[in-house]
Amino acid sequence: MMDQFLYGTEAAINGLMTGVMYSLVALGFVLIFKASGIFNYAQGVMALFGALTLVGIQEGQVPFAGLINAIFGTNIQKFGWELPAVAAIILTIGVMILFAWLVERLLLKHLVNQEPIILFMATIGLAYFMEGVGDLMWGSDIKTLNLGLTQGLNETIDAATYDWFGYGFYIDNLDITAAIIAIILVVALTIFSQYSTTGRALRAVADDHQAALSVGISLRFIWVVVWAIAGFIALVAGVMWGAKSGVQFSLSLITLKALPVLMLGGFTSIPGAIIGGMIIGVGEKLFEFIVSSSWFGDFFGFTMNATENWFAYVLALIFLVFRPQGLFGDKIIERV
């Protein structure tokens, strides 16, 4: 019985680490939804695009090399140099800021005061556009992201838990790094939102667009700031997921796992995105461990596998029925 408890504890800790990775994606959704009321379907593709751009810049790859070669019959691939990780990250952040400016300039400013469904459909189009541009710019092959992040078994935790319990816990170093970065991001975003002039302006825009405009707050500037921050968060999420499983186009599907996180935590709560991610991560790992275990099979006469594919959505559905605003979201009351 003690062995089962230790295995379950290990599964819960790994679920907690995975949940933090989900939360990184959900944070981008929350920021954009709070500031503009837009559910940004393109957030997952932004993570993919950021990771692709980072790898391309770091390896000195020529953007649109495939298209250029097809048109002019050339055979160029790379510039012949590689950049250090820090320089590549700084340049990629610049690209994401430029992307935020272009989104506001070419898309959002033409859709002010439009219905939410129109804005949502615009982000769907933006997602497919970015995915196509990312393919043209950097190619569709799976890329290895090398930023010097330590991966694999954390030997310190393994040795300590073995000394304590006689069983070493397998905790991935990359998951620990992601958890630390997520904590730093949440603290930084909370301080920015509560104490900076721009953060207070962002909260004013979130409460009432028209009132914010009436006191001289630039809605367009706030949108650029919010999309730039969301782009940076998407880049961080893309880097963590890309380092874990390779930078590939399926990376954009992490959006789907962020949806249950938002439904649990609430679409307007930054802490809710973190806590919702942890609940989903721990819940799906523990549920998988329990229903696939031998003692569960002995008691009920059957076991289940691959429950991680659907557990989060079932849990989110339950929340939608009993608490549709999520744990920390604002309850919307419309009087007619």
C-alpha positions as CSV (number, residue, x, y, z in Angstrom):
1,M,0.0,0.0,0.0
2,M,2.9,2.3,0.8
3,D,4.3,1.7,-2.7
4,Q,1.0,2.8,-4.3
5,F,1.0,6.0,-2.2
6,L,4.5,6.8,-3.3
7,Y,3.7,6.2,-6.9
8,G,0.6,8.3,-6.6
9,T,2.6,11.1,-5.0
10,E,5.1,11.0,-7.8
11,A,2.3,11.2,-10.4
12,A,0.8,14.2,-8.5
13,I,4.1,16.1,-8.5
14,N,4.6,15.4,-12.2
15,G,1.0,16.5,-12.8
16,L,1.7,19.7,-10.9
17,M,4.7,20.4,-13.2
18,T,2.7,19.7,-16.3
19,G,-0.1,21.9,-15.0
20,V,2.2,24.8,-14.8
21,M,3.1,24.4,-18.5
22,Y,-0.7,24.5,-19.3
23,S,-0.9,27.6,-17.2
24,L,1.7,29.4,-19.3
25,V,-0.5,29.1,-22.3
26,A,-3.7,30.1,-20.4
27,L,-2.0,33.3,-19.1
28,G,-1.9,34.7,-22.7
29,F,-5.6,34.0,-23.1
30,V,-6.5,35.7,-19.8
31,L,-4.5,38.9,-20.6
32,I,-6.0,39.5,-24.0
33,F,-9.5,38.6,-22.8
34,K,-9.3,41.0,-19.8
35,A,-8.1,43.9,-21.9
36,S,-10.2,43.6,-25.0
37,G,-12.9,40.9,-24.4
38,I,-11.4,38.9,-27.2
39,F,-11.0,35.1,-26.9
40,N,-7.7,34.8,-28.8
41,Y,-7.9,31.5,-30.7
42,A,-4.4,32.2,-32.1
43,Q,-2.6,32.0,-28.7
44,G,-1.4,28.4,-29.4
45,V,-0.2,29.4,-32.8
46,M,1.6,32.4,-31.3
47,A,3.5,29.9,-29.1
48,L,4.4,27.8,-32.2
49,F,5.4,30.9,-34.2
50,G,7.6,32.2,-31.3
51,A,9.4,28.9,-30.9
52,L,9.9,28.6,-34.7
53,T,11.2,32.1,-35.0
54,L,13.6,31.5,-32.0
55,V,15.0,28.4,-33.6
56,G,15.3,30.0,-37.0
57,I,17.1,33.1,-35.6
58,Q,19.4,31.1,-33.4
59,E,20.5,28.8,-36.2
60,G,20.9,31.6,-38.8
61,Q,18.2,30.2,-41.1
62,V,17.2,32.4,-44.0
63,P,13.5,33.4,-43.6
64,F,11.3,32.2,-46.5
65,A,14.2,30.2,-47.9
66,G,12.0,27.6,-49.5
67,L,9.9,30.2,-51.2
68,I,12.9,32.1,-52.5
69,N,14.5,28.9,-53.8
70,A,11.3,27.9,-55.6
71,I,10.9,31.3,-57.3
72,F,14.5,32.0,-58.2
73,G,15.9,28.5,-58.5
74,T,18.5,29.1,-55.8
75,N,19.6,26.8,-53.0
76,I,20.1,29.1,-50.0
77,Q,19.4,27.8,-46.5
78,K,21.4,29.6,-43.9
79,F,23.4,32.8,-43.4
80,G,26.4,30.8,-42.2
81,W,26.3,32.0,-38.6
82,E,24.6,31.0,-35.3
83,L,23.5,33.4,-32.5
84,P,23.9,32.8,-28.8
85,A,20.7,31.9,-27.0
86,V,20.3,35.2,-25.2
87,A,20.7,37.3,-28.4
88,A,18.2,35.0,-30.2
89,I,15.7,35.4,-27.4
90,I,16.0,39.2,-27.5
91,L,15.5,39.3,-31.2
92,T,12.5,37.0,-31.0
93,I,10.9,39.2,-28.4
94,G,11.4,42.1,-30.8
95,V,9.6,40.0,-33.5
96,M,6.7,39.3,-31.1
97,I,6.4,43.0,-30.3
98,L,6.3,43.8,-34.0
99,F,3.7,41.2,-34.4
100,A,1.6,42.8,-31.7
101,W,1.9,46.2,-33.4
102,L,0.8,44.7,-36.8
103,V,-2.2,42.9,-35.2
104,E,-3.4,46.2,-33.7
105,R,-2.6,48.2,-36.8
106,L,-4.0,45.9,-39.5
107,L,-6.8,44.1,-37.6
108,L,-8.0,45.3,-34.2
109,K,-8.4,49.0,-35.0
110,H,-10.8,48.1,-37.7
111,L,-12.9,46.0,-35.4
112,V,-13.5,48.3,-32.5
113,N,-17.0,47.9,-30.9
114,Q,-17.7,44.9,-33.1
115,E,-19.6,41.9,-31.7
116,P,-17.4,39.4,-29.7
117,I,-18.1,36.6,-32.3
118,I,-16.6,38.8,-35.1
119,L,-13.5,39.4,-33.0
120,F,-13.3,35.6,-32.2
121,M,-13.6,34.7,-35.9
122,A,-10.8,37.3,-36.7
123,T,-8.5,35.4,-34.3
124,I,-9.3,32.1,-36.0
125,G,-8.3,33.7,-39.3
126,L,-5.2,35.1,-37.7
127,A,-4.2,31.7,-36.3
128,Y,-4.4,30.0,-39.7
129,F,-2.5,32.9,-41.3
130,M,0.3,32.7,-38.7
131,E,0.6,29.0,-39.1
132,G,0.9,29.4,-42.9
133,V,3.5,32.2,-42.6
134,G,5.4,30.2,-40.0
135,D,5.6,27.3,-42.5
136,L,6.8,29.5,-45.3
137,M,9.3,31.3,-43.1
138,W,10.9,28.4,-41.3
139,G,9.7,25.2,-42.9
140,S,7.6,22.4,-41.5
141,D,10.3,20.0,-40.3
142,I,10.6,19.2,-36.6
143,K,13.2,21.4,-35.1
144,T,15.4,20.9,-32.0
145,L,15.4,23.8,-29.6
146,N,18.8,24.1,-27.8
147,L,18.9,26.9,-25.2
148,G,21.0,25.1,-22.7
149,L,18.1,24.1,-20.5
150,T,18.8,21.1,-18.4
151,Q,16.4,18.2,-19.1
152,G,15.9,14.7,-17.7
153,L,16.0,13.3,-14.1
154,N,16.7,15.7,-11.3
155,E,19.3,13.6,-9.4
156,T,19.0,15.7,-6.2
157,I,15.3,15.0,-5.8
158,D,15.8,11.4,-6.8
159,A,18.5,10.8,-4.3
160,A,16.7,12.7,-1.5
161,T,13.4,10.9,-2.0
162,Y,15.2,7.6,-2.2
163,D,16.9,8.3,1.2
164,W,13.6,9.3,2.7
165,F,11.2,6.7,1.3
166,G,13.3,4.1,-0.4
167,Y,11.9,5.1,-3.7
168,G,13.3,7.9,-5.9
169,F,10.9,10.3,-7.6
170,Y,11.4,11.1,-11.2
171,I,11.0,14.8,-11.7
172,D,12.2,16.4,-14.9
173,N,14.5,19.4,-14.6
174,L,12.8,21.2,-17.5
175,D,9.4,21.0,-15.6
176,I,11.1,22.5,-12.5
177,T,12.5,25.3,-14.7
178,A,9.0,25.9,-16.2
179,A,7.4,26.1,-12.8
180,I,10.0,28.7,-11.6
181,I,9.5,30.8,-14.7
182,A,5.7,30.6,-14.3
183,I,5.9,31.8,-10.7
184,I,8.2,34.7,-11.8
185,L,5.8,35.7,-14.6
186,V,2.7,35.6,-12.3
187,V,4.5,37.8,-9.7
188,A,5.7,40.2,-12.4
189,L,2.3,40.5,-14.1
190,T,0.6,41.1,-10.7
191,I,3.0,43.8,-9.8
192,F,2.7,45.4,-13.3
193,S,-1.1,45.3,-13.2
194,Q,-1.4,46.7,-9.7
195,Y,1.3,49.3,-9.4
196,S,2.3,50.5,-12.8
197,T,0.5,53.3,-14.7
198,T,0.1,51.1,-17.8
199,G,-1.2,48.3,-15.6
200,R,-3.8,50.5,-14.1
201,A,-4.8,51.7,-17.5
202,L,-5.1,48.1,-18.7
203,R,-7.5,47.4,-15.8
204,A,-9.5,50.4,-16.7
205,V,-9.8,49.3,-20.3
206,A,-10.8,45.8,-19.0
207,D,-13.6,47.4,-16.9
208,D,-15.1,49.7,-19.5
209,H,-13.6,50.6,-22.9
210,Q,-15.7,53.8,-23.4
211,A,-15.0,55.1,-19.9
212,A,-11.3,54.5,-20.4
213,L,-11.3,56.4,-23.7
214,S,-13.2,59.3,-22.1
215,V,-10.4,59.9,-19.6
216,G,-7.7,59.9,-22.3
217,I,-6.4,56.3,-22.2
218,S,-5.3,55.1,-25.6
219,L,-7.1,51.9,-26.3
220,R,-4.9,51.2,-29.3
221,F,-1.7,51.5,-27.2
222,I,-3.1,49.3,-24.4
223,W,-4.0,46.6,-27.0
224,V,-0.4,46.7,-28.4
225,V,1.0,46.3,-24.9
226,V,-1.4,43.5,-24.0
227,W,-0.7,41.6,-27.3
228,A,3.0,42.1,-26.9
229,I,2.9,40.7,-23.3
230,A,0.7,37.8,-24.5
231,G,3.2,37.2,-27.3
232,F,6.1,37.1,-24.8
233,I,4.2,34.6,-22.7
234,A,3.4,32.5,-25.8
235,L,7.1,32.6,-26.6
236,V,8.0,31.3,-23.1
237,A,5.3,28.6,-23.4
238,G,6.5,27.6,-26.9
239,V,10.1,27.4,-25.7
240,M,9.2,25.2,-22.8
241,W,7.0,22.8,-24.8
242,G,9.4,22.9,-27.8
243,A,12.4,22.0,-25.6
244,K,10.3,19.2,-24.2
245,S,8.9,17.6,-27.3
246,G,10.6,19.4,-30.3
247,V,9.3,22.5,-32.2
248,Q,6.7,21.1,-34.5
249,F,3.3,22.2,-35.8
250,S,1.4,20.1,-33.4
251,L,2.7,22.5,-30.8
252,S,-0.2,24.8,-31.6
253,L,-2.6,22.2,-30.2
254,I,-1.6,23.1,-26.7
255,T,-4.4,25.7,-27.0
256,L,-6.9,22.9,-26.7
257,K,-5.6,21.8,-23.2
258,A,-5.5,25.5,-22.1
259,L,-9.3,25.7,-22.6
260,P,-10.3,23.5,-19.6
261,V,-7.7,25.5,-17.6
262,L,-9.5,28.7,-18.4
263,M,-12.9,27.2,-17.6
264,L,-11.7,26.2,-14.2
265,G,-9.7,29.3,-13.3
266,G,-11.9,31.9,-15.0
267,F,-11.3,33.9,-18.2
268,T,-10.5,37.1,-16.3
269,S,-8.2,35.9,-13.5
270,I,-4.4,35.6,-13.7
271,P,-4.0,33.6,-10.5
272,G,-7.0,31.5,-11.7
273,A,-5.0,30.5,-14.8
274,I,-2.2,29.2,-12.7
275,I,-4.4,27.4,-10.2
276,G,-6.6,26.0,-12.9
277,G,-3.6,24.6,-14.7
278,M,-2.4,22.9,-11.5
279,I,-5.8,21.4,-10.9
280,I,-5.9,20.0,-14.4
281,G,-2.4,18.8,-14.4
282,V,-2.6,17.0,-11.0
283,G,-6.1,15.8,-11.7
284,E,-5.4,14.1,-15.0
285,K,-2.2,12.4,-13.7
286,L,-3.9,11.1,-10.5
287,F,-7.0,10.0,-12.3
288,E,-4.9,8.1,-14.9
289,F,-2.9,6.5,-12.1
290,I,-6.0,5.4,-10.1
291,V,-8.1,4.0,-12.9
292,S,-5.2,2.1,-14.6
293,S,-3.9,0.6,-11.3
294,S,-4.2,-3.1,-10.5
295,W,-6.1,-2.6,-7.3
296,F,-8.7,-0.5,-9.1
297,G,-9.1,-3.4,-11.6
298,D,-9.4,-5.9,-8.8
299,F,-12.1,-3.9,-7.1
300,F,-14.2,-2.8,-10.1
301,G,-13.3,-5.5,-12.6
302,F,-11.9,-3.2,-15.3
303,T,-9.2,-0.6,-15.8
304,M,-9.0,2.4,-18.2
305,N,-6.0,3.9,-20.0
306,A,-5.3,7.1,-22.0
307,T,-7.7,9.1,-19.7
308,E,-5.5,12.1,-19.9
309,N,-6.9,12.8,-23.4
310,W,-10.4,13.5,-22.0
311,F,-10.3,14.0,-18.3
312,A,-9.7,17.8,-18.4
313,Y,-12.6,18.3,-20.7
314,V,-15.0,16.3,-18.6
315,L,-13.9,18.2,-15.5
316,A,-14.4,21.5,-17.4
317,L,-17.9,20.4,-18.4
318,I,-18.8,19.8,-14.8
319,F,-17.5,23.3,-13.9
320,L,-19.5,24.8,-16.7
321,V,-22.7,23.3,-15.3
322,F,-22.3,24.3,-11.7
323,R,-19.9,27.4,-11.8
324,P,-19.7,28.7,-15.4
325,Q,-17.5,31.7,-14.4
326,G,-14.8,29.4,-13.0
327,L,-13.2,29.5,-9.6
328,F,-11.9,33.1,-9.8
329,G,-13.7,34.6,-12.8
330,D,-16.1,37.5,-12.6
331,K,-19.7,36.6,-12.5
332,I,-21.5,38.3,-15.4
333,I,-25.0,39.5,-14.6
334,E,-27.0,41.1,-17.4
335,R,-30.2,43.0,-16.5
336,V,-32.8,43.2,-19.3
